[in-house]
Amino acid sequence: MSIADRAASAYEYLRRHSTHPLISDHRAADIARAAIRLAALLGIDPAHVRPNHSWNYLSLPLIPLTLHASDPDDPQRVYSFSYPDPLYDDEPFSLLGPCPVCGAMVPLAEIRSLADLWAFLANGPAPLPDNGVVPASYPDEFDRHPAHSSTCRFRAGES
């Protein structure tokens, strides 16, 4: 896909998704721009990125925003990302995956570039030590994420 084709696709995506009956037009446009940024980071067409909920059923609150990106070569392969607040465009995306302790979907890696994604895919999450100290390779949100199970030692406020 050419640069011009990708630009046209991004423009059309933003145009289609900048209004929504349940949320403000500004908020809808912020969500669409975050999806376009993720698509650009991954080098894929924005049509392969969708928010956690269908555009027809978005509801509040949306912070943090969860986006799912499907691989154009293998649509069954979907990567999930969290974004702290779609209003801002300078924050990294967080790759979501199962917590090595409890299996809950939590932020496992900070993604600022396609190379960051590959580094995580090639190496996986660093082992978690028994002392409860999270390795620096994990994003700050890992041990504060509310999705950890109630018995996980990394549940918010318990690490």
DSSP file (Angstrom, degrees, kcal/mol; ACC not computed):
  #  RESIDUE AA STRUCTURE BP1 BP2  ACC     N-H-->O    O-->H-N    N-H-->O    O-->H-N    TCO  KAPPA ALPHA  PHI   PSI    X-CA   Y-CA   Z-CA
    1    1 A M              0   0    0      0, 0.0     5,-0.0     0, 0.0     0, 0.0   0.000 360.0 360.0 360.0 130.0    0.0    0.0    0.0
    2    2 A S     >  -     0   0    0      1,-0.1     4,-2.3     4,-0.0     5,-0.2  -0.201 360.0-109.6 -73.4 166.0    1.5    3.4   -1.0
    3    3 A I  H  > S+     0   0    0      1,-0.2     4,-2.6     2,-0.2     5,-0.2   0.915 121.5  51.2 -60.8 -43.2    2.0    6.3    1.3
    4    4 A A  H  > S+     0   0    0      1,-0.2     4,-2.5     2,-0.2    -1,-0.2   0.897 109.3  50.3 -62.5 -40.5   -0.8    8.2   -0.5
    5    5 A D  H  > S+     0   0    0      2,-0.2     4,-2.3     1,-0.2    -1,-0.2   0.903 111.5  48.1 -64.4 -40.7   -3.2    5.2   -0.1
    6    6 A R  H  X S+     0   0    0     -4,-2.3     4,-2.6     2,-0.2    -2,-0.2   0.904 111.2  50.7 -66.0 -40.6   -2.4    5.0    3.6
    7    7 A A  H  X S+     0   0    0     -4,-2.6     4,-2.5     2,-0.2    -2,-0.2   0.917 110.9  48.5 -62.5 -43.1   -3.0    8.7    4.0
    8    8 A A  H  X S+     0   0    0     -4,-2.5     4,-2.5     1,-0.2    -2,-0.2   0.902 111.8  49.7 -63.5 -40.7   -6.3    8.4    2.2
    9    9 A S  H  X S+     0   0    0     -4,-2.3     4,-2.5     2,-0.2    -2,-0.2   0.909 111.2  48.7 -65.2 -42.1   -7.3    5.5    4.4
   10   10 A A  H  X S+     0   0    0     -4,-2.6     4,-2.6     2,-0.2    -2,-0.2   0.917 112.0  49.5 -63.3 -43.2   -6.3    7.4    7.6
   11   11 A Y  H  X S+     0   0    0     -4,-2.5     4,-2.6     1,-0.2    -2,-0.2   0.929 112.8  46.6 -60.9 -46.0   -8.3   10.4    6.4
   12   12 A E  H  X S+     0   0    0     -4,-2.5     4,-2.7     2,-0.2    -2,-0.2   0.890 111.5  51.7 -65.7 -39.9  -11.4    8.2    5.7
   13   13 A Y  H  X S+     0   0    0     -4,-2.5     4,-2.2     2,-0.2    -2,-0.2   0.941 112.4  45.7 -60.6 -48.4  -11.1    6.4    9.0
   14   14 A L  H  X S+     0   0    0     -4,-2.6     4,-0.7     1,-0.2    -2,-0.2   0.910 113.2  50.0 -62.6 -42.9  -10.9    9.8   10.9
   15   15 A R  H >< S+     0   0    0     -4,-2.6     3,-0.6     1,-0.2    -2,-0.2   0.923 114.1  44.5 -61.7 -45.3  -13.9   11.2    8.9
   16   16 A R  H 3< S+     0   0    0     -4,-2.7     3,-0.4     1,-0.2    -1,-0.2   0.840 120.9  38.0 -68.7 -34.4  -16.0    8.1    9.5
   17   17 A H  H 3< S+     0   0    0     -4,-2.2    15,-0.3    -5,-0.2    -1,-0.2   0.252  86.8  92.7-107.7  12.8  -15.3    7.8   13.2
   18   18 A S  S << S+     0   0    0     -4,-0.7    11,-0.5    -3,-0.6     2,-0.4   0.461  85.4  54.6 -86.7  -0.1  -15.1   11.4   14.3
   19   19 A T        +     0   0    0     -3,-0.4     5,-0.1     9,-0.2     6,-0.1  -0.985  60.9 169.8-130.1 146.7  -18.8   11.4   15.3
   20   20 A H        -     0   0    0      3,-0.5     3,-0.3    -2,-0.4     8,-0.1  -0.972  34.6-134.4-154.4 137.1  -20.5    9.1   17.7
   21   21 A P  S    S+     0   0    0      0, 0.0    -1,-0.1     0, 0.0     4,-0.1   0.753 103.9  42.6 -67.8 -22.9  -24.0    9.2   19.2
   22   22 A L  S    S+     0   0    0      2,-0.1     2,-0.3    36,-0.1    38,-0.1   0.650 115.7  39.4-100.3 -16.2  -22.9    8.3   22.7
   23   23 A I  S    S-     0   0    0     -3,-0.3    -3,-0.5     1,-0.1    35,-0.0  -0.888  94.1 -83.6-131.7 162.7  -19.8   10.4   23.1
   24   24 A S     >  -     0   0    0     -2,-0.3     4,-2.7     1,-0.1     5,-0.2  -0.212  36.1-118.4 -63.9 154.1  -18.7   13.9   22.1
   25   25 A D  H  > S+     0   0    0      1,-0.2     4,-2.4     2,-0.2     5,-0.2   0.861 116.2  54.3 -60.2 -35.6  -17.4   14.5   18.6
   26   26 A H  H  > S+     0   0    0      2,-0.2     4,-2.2     1,-0.2    -1,-0.2   0.923 109.8  46.0 -64.9 -43.0  -14.1   15.7   20.2
   27   27 A R  H  > S+     0   0    0      2,-0.2     4,-2.3     1,-0.2    -2,-0.2   0.917 112.4  50.4 -66.0 -43.3  -13.8   12.4   22.1
   28   28 A A  H  X S+     0   0    0     -4,-2.7     4,-2.4     1,-0.2    -1,-0.2   0.912 111.4  48.7 -60.7 -42.3  -14.7   10.3   19.1
   29   29 A A  H  X S+     0   0    0     -4,-2.4     4,-2.6   -11,-0.5    -1,-0.2   0.882 109.2  53.1 -65.7 -37.6  -12.1   12.2   17.0
   30   30 A D  H  X S+     0   0    0     -4,-2.2     4,-2.1     2,-0.2    -2,-0.2   0.914 110.6  47.2 -62.2 -42.4   -9.5   11.6   19.8
   31   31 A I  H  X S+     0   0    0     -4,-2.3     4,-2.2     2,-0.2    -2,-0.2   0.919 112.4  49.3 -64.5 -44.2  -10.2    7.9   19.8
   32   32 A A  H  X S+     0   0    0     -4,-2.4     4,-2.3   -15,-0.3    -2,-0.2   0.905 110.6  50.5 -62.9 -41.5  -10.0    7.8   16.0
   33   33 A R  H  X S+     0   0    0     -4,-2.6     4,-2.6     2,-0.2    -1,-0.2   0.894 108.9  51.7 -64.4 -39.2   -6.7    9.7   16.0
   34   34 A A  H  X S+     0   0    0     -4,-2.1     4,-2.2     2,-0.2    -1,-0.2   0.909 110.1  49.4 -62.8 -40.8   -5.2    7.2   18.6
   35   35 A A  H  X S+     0   0    0     -4,-2.2     4,-2.4     2,-0.2    -2,-0.2   0.902 111.3  48.9 -63.9 -40.6   -6.3    4.3   16.3
   36   36 A I  H  X S+     0   0    0     -4,-2.3     4,-2.6     2,-0.2    -2,-0.2   0.896 109.6  52.4 -66.0 -40.0   -4.6    6.0   13.3
   37   37 A R  H  X S+     0   0    0     -4,-2.6     4,-2.5     2,-0.2    -2,-0.2   0.913 110.4  47.9 -61.8 -42.3   -1.4    6.6   15.4
   38   38 A L  H  X S+     0   0    0     -4,-2.2     4,-2.3     2,-0.2    -2,-0.2   0.923 111.3  50.4 -65.0 -43.2   -1.3    2.9   16.3
   39   39 A A  H  X>S+     0   0    0     -4,-2.4     5,-2.4     1,-0.2     4,-1.1   0.916 111.8  48.1 -59.9 -42.9   -1.9    1.9   12.7
   40   40 A A  H  <5S+     0   0    0     -4,-2.6     3,-0.4     2,-0.2    -2,-0.2   0.916 110.2  51.6 -64.1 -42.7    0.9    4.2   11.6
   41   41 A L  H  <5S+     0   0    0     -4,-2.5    73,-0.3     1,-0.2    -1,-0.2   0.891 116.1  41.2 -60.1 -39.5    3.3    2.8   14.3
   42   42 A L  H  <5S-     0   0    0     -4,-2.3    -1,-0.2    -5,-0.2    -2,-0.2   0.581 109.7-123.1 -86.1 -10.3    2.5   -0.7   13.2
   43   43 A G  T  <5 +     0   0    0     -4,-1.1     2,-0.3    -3,-0.4    -3,-0.2   0.827  69.3 123.7  72.8  31.7    2.7    0.1    9.4
   44   44 A I  S   <S-     0   0    0     -5,-2.4    -1,-0.3    -6,-0.2    -2,-0.1  -0.790  71.1 -89.1-121.1 165.0   -0.8   -1.2    8.8
   45   45 A D    >   -     0   0    0     -2,-0.3     3,-2.3     1,-0.1     4,-0.1  -0.492  37.0-122.8 -68.1 139.0   -4.0    0.3    7.3
   46   46 A P  G >  S+     0   0    0      0, 0.0     3,-2.1     0, 0.0    -1,-0.1   0.736 106.9  76.1 -57.8 -21.4   -6.2    1.9   10.0
   47   47 A A  G 3  S+     0   0    0      1,-0.3    -2,-0.0    22,-0.0   -11,-0.0   0.709  88.1  60.9 -62.2 -17.7   -9.0   -0.4    9.0
   48   48 A H  G <  S+     0   0    0     -3,-2.3    22,-2.8    21,-0.1     2,-0.4   0.370  94.3  76.1 -90.0   4.5   -7.1   -3.1   11.0
   49   49 A V  E <   +A   69   0A   0     -3,-2.1    20,-0.2    20,-0.2   -14,-0.1  -0.958  56.5 168.3-119.0 133.0   -7.4   -1.2   14.2
   50   50 A R  E     -A   68   0A   0     18,-2.3    18,-3.2    -2,-0.4     4,-0.1  -0.989  34.9-108.3-140.4 150.3  -10.5   -1.0   16.3
   51   51 A P  E     -A   67   0A   0      0, 0.0    16,-0.2     0, 0.0     4,-0.1  -0.272  45.7 -95.4 -69.8 166.4  -11.4    0.2   19.8
   52   52 A N  S    S+     0   0    0     14,-2.3     2,-0.3     2,-0.1    15,-0.1   0.848 112.7  43.1 -51.7 -39.9  -12.2   -2.4   22.5
   53   53 A H  S    S-     0   0    0     13,-0.2     5,-0.1     1,-0.1    13,-0.0  -0.755 104.7 -90.7-105.3 154.7  -15.9   -1.9   21.8
   54   54 A S    >   -     0   0    0     -2,-0.3     3,-1.8     1,-0.1     4,-0.2  -0.280  36.8-115.6 -56.3 147.5  -17.5   -1.7   18.4
   55   55 A W  G >  S+     0   0    0      1,-0.3     3,-0.5     2,-0.2    -1,-0.1   0.774 118.8  57.6 -57.5 -24.0  -17.8    1.9   17.2
   56   56 A N  G 3  S+     0   0    0      1,-0.2    -1,-0.3   -36,-0.1    -2,-0.1   0.652 114.1  35.7 -80.3 -14.9  -21.6    1.3   17.4
   57   57 A Y  G <  S+     0   0    0     -3,-1.8    -1,-0.2     2,-0.1    -2,-0.2   0.069  76.4 144.8-129.1  25.7  -21.4    0.4   21.1
   58   58 A L    <   +     0   0    0     -3,-0.5     2,-0.3    -4,-0.2   -36,-0.1  -0.395  23.5 176.2 -63.1 141.0  -18.7    2.7   22.6
   59   59 A S        -     0   0    0      2,-0.1    -6,-0.1    -2,-0.1   -36,-0.1  -0.952  25.4 -61.1-141.9 164.2  -19.5    3.8   26.1
   60   60 A L  S    S+     0   0    0     -2,-0.3     2,-0.1   -38,-0.1   -37,-0.0  -0.596  96.2  50.2 -90.3 154.1  -17.8    5.7   28.8
   61   61 A P        +     0   0    0      0, 0.0    -2,-0.1     0, 0.0    -1,-0.0   0.570  54.1 164.8 -84.6 154.7  -15.4    5.6   30.5
   62   62 A L        +     0   0    0     -2,-0.1    -2,-0.1     3,-0.1     4,-0.0   0.194  27.2 137.8-114.8  13.2  -12.8    5.1   27.8
   63   63 A I  S    S+     0   0    0      1,-0.2    22,-0.1     2,-0.1     2,-0.1  -0.932  71.5  30.3-108.7 123.8   -9.7    5.9   29.8
   64   64 A P  S    S-     0   0    0      0, 0.0     2,-0.3     0, 0.0    -1,-0.2   0.607  98.6-142.7 -74.1 152.1   -7.5    4.1   29.3
   65   65 A L  E     - B   0  83A   0     18,-2.5    18,-2.8    -2,-0.1     2,-0.5  -0.618   8.0-150.8 -80.2 135.8   -8.5    3.3   25.7
   66   66 A T  E     - B   0  82A   0     -2,-0.3   -14,-2.3    16,-0.2     2,-0.4  -0.949  14.5-173.6-110.2 128.2   -8.0   -0.3   24.5
   67   67 A L  E     -AB  51  81A   0     14,-2.9    14,-3.1    -2,-0.5     2,-0.5  -0.941  12.3-150.9-121.1 141.9   -7.3   -0.8   20.8
   68   68 A H  E     -AB  50  80A   0    -18,-3.2   -18,-2.3    -2,-0.4     2,-0.5  -0.957   8.9-165.0-114.2 127.9   -7.0   -4.1   19.0
   69   69 A A  E     -AB  49  79A   0     10,-3.1    10,-2.9    -2,-0.5     2,-0.4  -0.952   7.0-153.7-115.0 120.7   -4.8   -4.4   15.9
   70   70 A S  E     - B   0  78A   0    -22,-2.8     8,-0.2    -2,-0.5     6,-0.1  -0.738  24.3-113.2 -94.3 143.2   -5.3   -7.4   13.6
   71   71 A D  E >   - B   0  74A   0      6,-2.6     3,-0.9     3,-0.7     6,-0.2  -0.594  17.7-143.7 -73.1 123.1   -2.4   -8.6   11.5
   72   72 A P  T 3  S+     0   0    0      0, 0.0    -1,-0.2     0, 0.0    -2,-0.0   0.812 102.1  47.6 -58.9 -29.4   -3.2   -8.0    7.8
   73   73 A D  T 3  S+     0   0    0      1,-0.3    -2,-0.0     4,-0.1    -3,-0.0   0.669 128.3  22.8 -85.0 -17.5   -1.4  -11.2    6.8
   74   74 A D  E X   -B   71   0A   0     -3,-0.9     3,-2.7     3,-0.2    -3,-0.7  -0.647  65.9-172.6-148.8  84.3   -3.2  -13.2    9.6
   75   75 A P  E 3  S+     0   0A   0      0, 0.0    -1,-0.1     0, 0.0    -2,-0.1   0.684  85.4  64.8 -57.1 -18.7   -6.5  -11.7   10.7
   76   76 A Q  E 3  S+     0   0A   0     -6,-0.1     2,-0.8    -5,-0.1    -6,-0.0   0.714  85.8  83.4 -74.4 -19.4   -6.7  -14.3   13.5
   77   77 A R  E <   +     0   0A   0     -3,-2.7    -6,-2.6    -6,-0.2     2,-0.4  -0.773  63.6 175.4 -88.3 111.2   -3.6  -12.7   15.1
   78   78 A V  E     -B   70   0A   0     -2,-0.8     2,-0.4    -8,-0.2    -8,-0.2  -0.968  18.4-158.1-123.8 132.7   -4.7   -9.7   17.1
   79   79 A Y  E     -B   69   0A   0    -10,-2.9   -10,-3.1    -2,-0.4     2,-0.4  -0.899  12.2-147.8-106.8 137.1   -2.5   -7.6   19.3
   80   80 A S  E     -BC  68  96A   0     16,-0.5    16,-3.1    -2,-0.4     2,-0.3  -0.889  16.0-175.2-109.7 137.2   -4.2   -5.5   22.1
   81   81 A F  E     -BC  67  95A   0    -14,-3.1   -14,-2.9    -2,-0.4     2,-0.4  -0.952  14.7-147.6-130.4 147.4   -2.9   -2.2   23.2
   82   82 A S  E     -BC  66  94A   0     12,-2.7    12,-2.7    -2,-0.3   -16,-0.2  -0.899   9.1-166.0-111.0 144.7   -3.8    0.2   26.0
   83   83 A Y  E     -B   65   0A   0    -18,-2.8   -18,-2.5    -2,-0.4    10,-0.1  -0.996  18.6-138.9-132.2 127.7   -3.4    4.0   25.6
   84   84 A P  S    S-     0   0    0      0, 0.0    -1,-0.1     0, 0.0     9,-0.1   0.883  82.9 -11.0 -57.7 -47.1   -3.7    6.2   28.7
   85   85 A D    >   -     0   0    0      3,-0.2     3,-1.9   -21,-0.1     6,-0.2  -0.845  54.3-147.7-157.8 114.8   -5.8    9.0   27.3
   86   86 A P  T 3  S+     0   0    0      0, 0.0   -52,-0.1     0, 0.0   -53,-0.1   0.637  92.8  76.4 -62.6 -12.6   -6.6    9.6   23.6
   87   87 A L  T 3  S+     0   0    0    -54,-0.0     2,-0.3     2,-0.0   -56,-0.0   0.833  91.9  61.2 -64.7 -30.9   -6.6   13.3   24.2
   88   88 A Y    <   -     0   0    0     -3,-1.9    -3,-0.2     1,-0.1     3,-0.2  -0.753  62.0-167.5-101.3 144.0   -2.7   13.3   24.2
   89   89 A D  S    S+     0   0    0     -2,-0.3    -1,-0.1     1,-0.1    -2,-0.0   0.226  75.2  68.6-114.8  15.1   -0.6   12.1   21.3
   90   90 A D  S    S+     0   0    0      2,-0.1    -1,-0.1     0, 0.0    -2,-0.0   0.317  72.9 101.9-116.5   8.8    2.8   11.8   23.0
   91   91 A E  S    S-     0   0    0     -6,-0.2     2,-0.1    -3,-0.2     0, 0.0  -0.626  72.5-114.2 -90.0 150.8    2.2    8.8   25.3
   92   92 A P        -     0   0    0      0, 0.0     2,-0.2     0, 0.0    20,-0.2  -0.452  27.1-116.7 -76.0 157.0    3.5    5.3   24.4
   93   93 A F  E     - D   0 111A   0     18,-2.2    18,-3.8   -10,-0.1     2,-0.5  -0.626  24.1-136.0 -82.8 152.6    1.1    2.5   23.8
   94   94 A S  E     -CD  82 110A   0    -12,-2.7   -12,-2.7    -2,-0.2     2,-0.4  -0.966  11.7-133.7-112.3 125.6    1.2   -0.5   26.2
   95   95 A L  E     -CD  81 109A   0     14,-2.8    13,-3.4    -2,-0.5    14,-1.1  -0.640  23.5-142.5 -74.9 127.6    1.0   -3.9   24.8
   96   96 A L  E     +CD  80 107A   0    -16,-3.1   -16,-0.5    -2,-0.4     9,-0.1  -0.724  34.8 142.4 -94.5 142.7   -1.5   -6.0   26.7
   97   97 A G  E     - D   0 106A   0      9,-2.4     9,-2.9    -2,-0.3     2,-0.2  -0.956  54.2 -58.8-163.3 175.5   -0.9   -9.7   27.5
   98   98 A P  E     - D   0 105A   0      0, 0.0     7,-0.2     0, 0.0     6,-0.2  -0.437  53.4-114.5 -70.6 134.0   -1.4  -12.2   30.2
   99   99 A C     >  -     0   0    0      5,-2.3     4,-1.7    -2,-0.2     9,-0.0  -0.456  21.0-131.3 -60.7 132.9    0.3  -11.5   33.6
  100  100 A P  T  4 S+     0   0    0      0, 0.0    -1,-0.1     0, 0.0    28,-0.0   0.691 104.1  39.8 -62.5 -16.5    3.0  -14.2   34.1
  101  101 A V  T  4 S+     0   0    0      3,-0.1    -2,-0.0    53,-0.0    47,-0.0   0.881 134.3  10.8 -97.1 -51.7    1.5  -14.7   37.7
  102  102 A C  T  4 S-     0   0    0      2,-0.1    48,-0.1    47,-0.0    49,-0.1   0.584  88.5-125.0-111.0 -11.4   -2.3  -14.5   37.4
  103  103 A G     <  +     0   0    0     -4,-1.7     2,-0.1     1,-0.3    45,-0.1   0.421  58.4 143.6  84.2  -2.2   -2.9  -14.6   33.6
  104  104 A A        -     0   0    0     -6,-0.2    -5,-2.3     1,-0.1     2,-0.8  -0.383  62.8-101.2 -69.6 149.7   -5.0  -11.4   33.6
  105  105 A M  E     +D   98   0A   0     -7,-0.2    42,-0.1    42,-0.1    -1,-0.1  -0.630  63.5 150.4 -75.0 109.8   -4.6   -9.1   30.5
  106  106 A V  E     -D   97   0A   0     -9,-2.9    -9,-2.4    -2,-0.8     2,-0.3  -0.872  55.1 -75.8-136.1 164.7   -2.3   -6.3   31.7
  107  107 A P  E     +D   96   0A   0      0, 0.0   -11,-0.2     0, 0.0     3,-0.1  -0.505  48.4 167.0 -66.3 123.9    0.3   -4.0   30.2
  108  108 A L  E     +     0   0A   0    -13,-3.4     2,-0.3    -2,-0.3   -12,-0.2   0.643  59.9  20.1-111.1 -21.9    3.5   -6.0   29.6
  109  109 A A  E     -D   95   0A   0    -14,-1.1   -14,-2.8    29,-0.2     2,-0.5  -0.996  67.0-125.0-152.6 142.9    5.5   -3.7   27.4
  110  110 A E  E     -D   94   0A   0     27,-0.4     2,-0.6    -2,-0.3   -16,-0.2  -0.778  29.5-159.9 -85.9 126.7    5.8    0.0   26.5
  111  111 A I  E     +D   93   0A   0    -18,-3.8   -18,-2.2    -2,-0.5     3,-0.1  -0.925  33.8 146.9-118.1 110.7    5.5    0.4   22.7
  112  112 A R  S    S+     0   0    0     -2,-0.6     2,-0.3     1,-0.2    -1,-0.1   0.533  74.3  16.8-110.3 -16.6    6.8    3.6   21.1
  113  113 A S  S  > S-     0   0    0      1,-0.1     4,-1.4   -71,-0.0     3,-0.4  -0.951  80.4-104.1-149.8 166.3    8.0    2.0   17.8
  114  114 A L  H  > S+     0   0    0     -2,-0.3     4,-2.1   -73,-0.3     5,-0.2   0.840 120.3  60.3 -62.5 -32.6    7.7   -1.1   15.8
  115  115 A A  H  > S+     0   0    0      1,-0.2     4,-2.6     2,-0.2    -1,-0.2   0.866  99.8  55.3 -63.7 -36.0   11.1   -2.1   17.0
  116  116 A D  H  > S+     0   0    0     -3,-0.4     4,-1.9     2,-0.2    -1,-0.2   0.904 106.9  50.6 -61.9 -40.6    9.8   -2.1   20.6
  117  117 A L  H  X S+     0   0    0     -4,-1.4     4,-2.8     1,-0.2    -2,-0.2   0.937 111.2  47.5 -63.2 -45.3    7.1   -4.5   19.6
  118  118 A W  H  X S+     0   0    0     -4,-2.1     4,-3.1     1,-0.2     5,-0.3   0.912 107.4  56.1 -63.5 -40.9    9.6   -6.9   18.0
  119  119 A A  H  X S+     0   0    0     -4,-2.6     4,-1.7     1,-0.2     5,-0.2   0.908 112.3  43.3 -57.8 -40.7   11.9   -6.7   21.0
  120  120 A F  H  X S+     0   0    0     -4,-1.9     4,-3.6     2,-0.2    -2,-0.2   0.935 114.4  48.9 -69.9 -45.1    9.0   -7.9   23.2
  121  121 A L  H  < S+     0   0    0     -4,-2.8    -2,-0.2     1,-0.2    -1,-0.2   0.869 114.4  46.6 -62.6 -35.9    7.8  -10.5   20.7
  122  122 A A  H  < S+     0   0    0     -4,-3.1    -1,-0.2    -5,-0.2    -2,-0.2   0.847 128.3  23.5 -73.9 -34.3   11.3  -11.9   20.4
  123  123 A N  H  < S-     0   0    0     -4,-1.7    -2,-0.2    -5,-0.3    -3,-0.2   0.650  92.3-150.3-109.3 -19.1   12.1  -12.0   24.1
  124  124 A G     <  -     0   0    0     -4,-3.6     2,-0.1    -5,-0.2    -1,-0.1  -0.045  48.4 -33.4  69.3 179.3    8.8  -12.2   25.9
  125  125 A P  S    S-     0   0    0      0, 0.0     3,-0.1     0, 0.0   -16,-0.1  -0.429  70.5-107.8 -71.0 145.3    8.2  -10.7   29.3
  126  126 A A        -     0   0    0      1,-0.1    -2,-0.0    -2,-0.1    -3,-0.0  -0.407  45.1 -93.2 -66.3 146.9   11.1  -10.8   31.7
  127  127 A P        -     0   0    0      0, 0.0    -1,-0.1     0, 0.0    -3,-0.0  -0.327  38.5-125.1 -60.2 144.2   10.7  -13.3   34.5
  128  128 A L        -     0   0    0     -3,-0.1     6,-0.1     6,-0.1     2,-0.0  -0.828  22.9-132.0 -94.8 124.0    9.1  -11.9   37.7
  129  129 A P    >   -     0   0    0      0, 0.0     3,-1.2     0, 0.0    -1,-0.0  -0.316  16.0-119.5 -72.5 158.8   11.2  -12.4   40.8
  130  130 A D  T 3  S+     0   0    0      1,-0.2    -2,-0.0     2,-0.1     0, 0.0   0.671 104.0  76.6 -70.0 -17.5    9.6  -13.7   44.0
  131  131 A N  T 3  S-     0   0    0      2,-0.1    -1,-0.2     1,-0.1     3,-0.1   0.515 106.2-118.4 -76.5  -1.6   10.6  -10.5   45.9
  132  132 A G    <   +     0   0    0     -3,-1.2     2,-0.6     1,-0.3    -2,-0.1   0.460  69.8 135.0  82.7  -0.1    7.7   -8.6   44.3
  133  133 A V        -     0   0    0      1,-0.0    -1,-0.3     0, 0.0    -2,-0.1  -0.745  52.4-136.1 -86.3 122.2   10.1   -6.1   42.6
  134  134 A V        -     0   0    0     -2,-0.6    -6,-0.1    -6,-0.1    -1,-0.0  -0.618  22.7-113.2 -79.7 130.1    9.0   -5.6   39.0
  135  135 A P    >   -     0   0    0      0, 0.0     3,-1.9     0, 0.0    -1,-0.1  -0.253  25.4-114.4 -59.3 150.6   11.8   -5.6   36.4
  136  136 A A  T 3  S+     0   0    0      1,-0.3     4,-0.1     4,-0.0    -2,-0.1   0.679 110.2  73.5 -62.2 -18.9   12.4   -2.2   34.7
  137  137 A S  T 3  S+     0   0    0      2,-0.1   -27,-0.4   -28,-0.1    -1,-0.3   0.680  82.9  83.6 -71.7 -15.8   11.4   -3.8   31.3
  138  138 A Y  S <  S-     0   0    0     -3,-1.9   -29,-0.2   -29,-0.1   -30,-0.1  -0.617  90.3-108.7 -84.3 146.5    7.8   -3.8   32.5
  139  139 A P    >   -     0   0    0      0, 0.0     3,-1.9     0, 0.0     4,-0.4  -0.370  27.9-111.5 -70.6 156.4    5.7   -0.6   32.1
  140  140 A D  T 3  S+     0   0    0      1,-0.3     3,-0.4     2,-0.2     4,-0.2   0.815 115.9  62.5 -55.8 -31.8    4.8    1.4   35.3
  141  141 A E  T >> S+     0   0    0      1,-0.2     3,-1.0     2,-0.1     4,-0.7   0.649  81.8  84.6 -71.8 -14.1    1.2    0.4   34.8
  142  142 A F  G X4 S+     0   0    0     -3,-1.9     3,-1.0     1,-0.3    -1,-0.2   0.948  96.1  35.3 -54.9 -55.4    1.9   -3.3   35.1
  143  143 A D  G 34 S+     0   0    0     -3,-0.4    14,-0.4    -4,-0.4    16,-0.3   0.385 119.9  50.1 -87.2   7.2    1.8   -3.4   38.9
  144  144 A R  G <4 S+     0   0    0     -3,-1.0    -1,-0.2    -4,-0.2    -2,-0.2   0.321  79.7 121.4-115.7   4.1   -1.0   -0.9   39.2
  145  145 A H    X<  -     0   0    0     -3,-1.0     3,-1.1    -4,-0.7    11,-0.7  -0.513  56.9-146.6 -76.9 131.0   -3.4   -2.4   36.7
  146  146 A P  T 3  S+     0   0    0      0, 0.0    -1,-0.1     0, 0.0   -40,-0.1   0.587  87.0  77.8 -73.3  -8.8   -6.8   -3.3   38.2
  147  147 A A  T 3   +     0   0    0    -42,-0.1   -42,-0.1   -43,-0.1     3,-0.1   0.691  65.9 111.3 -75.9 -16.8   -7.2   -6.4   35.9
  148  148 A H  S <  S-     0   0    0     -3,-1.1     8,-0.1     6,-0.2   -43,-0.0  -0.243  80.9-101.0 -54.2 144.8   -4.8   -8.5   38.1
  149  149 A S    >   -     0   0    0      1,-0.1     3,-1.3     6,-0.1     6,-0.2  -0.197  31.4-106.4 -64.4 162.2   -6.7  -11.3   39.9
  150  150 A S  T 3  S+     0   0    0      1,-0.3    -1,-0.1    -3,-0.1    -2,-0.1   0.736 121.3  48.5 -64.8 -21.3   -7.5  -10.7   43.6
  151  151 A T  T 3  S+     0   0    0    -49,-0.1    -1,-0.3     3,-0.0     2,-0.2   0.502  84.3 112.9 -96.2  -4.5   -4.8  -13.3   44.5
  152  152 A C    X   -     0   0    0     -3,-1.3     3,-1.6     1,-0.1     6,-0.1  -0.476  65.2-141.1 -72.4 134.5   -2.1  -11.8   42.3
  153  153 A R  T 3  S+     0   0    0      1,-0.3    -1,-0.1    -2,-0.2    -3,-0.0   0.593 101.7  57.5 -71.2  -7.8    0.8  -10.3   44.2
  154  154 A F  T 3  S+     0   0    0     -5,-0.1    -1,-0.3     5,-0.1    -9,-0.2   0.255  74.7 130.6-104.8  11.1    0.9   -7.5   41.6
  155  155 A R  S X  S-     0   0    0     -3,-1.6     3,-2.7     1,-0.2     4,-0.4  -0.359  76.8 -76.8 -62.1 144.1   -2.7   -6.4   42.1
  156  156 A A  T 3  S+     0   0    0    -11,-0.7   -12,-0.2     1,-0.3    -1,-0.2  -0.119 117.9   7.4 -47.0 128.6   -3.0   -2.6   42.5
  157  157 A G  T 3  S+     0   0    0    -14,-0.4    -1,-0.3    -3,-0.1    -2,-0.1   0.404 115.4  81.0  81.0  -3.0   -2.0   -1.5   46.0
  158  158 A E    <         0   0    0     -3,-2.7    -2,-0.2   -15,-0.3    -3,-0.1   0.411 360.0 360.0-115.2   0.9   -0.7   -4.9   47.0
  159  159 A S              0   0    0     -4,-0.4    -1,-0.1   -16,-0.3    -3,-0.1   0.479 360.0 360.0 -93.5 360.0    2.8   -5.0   45.4
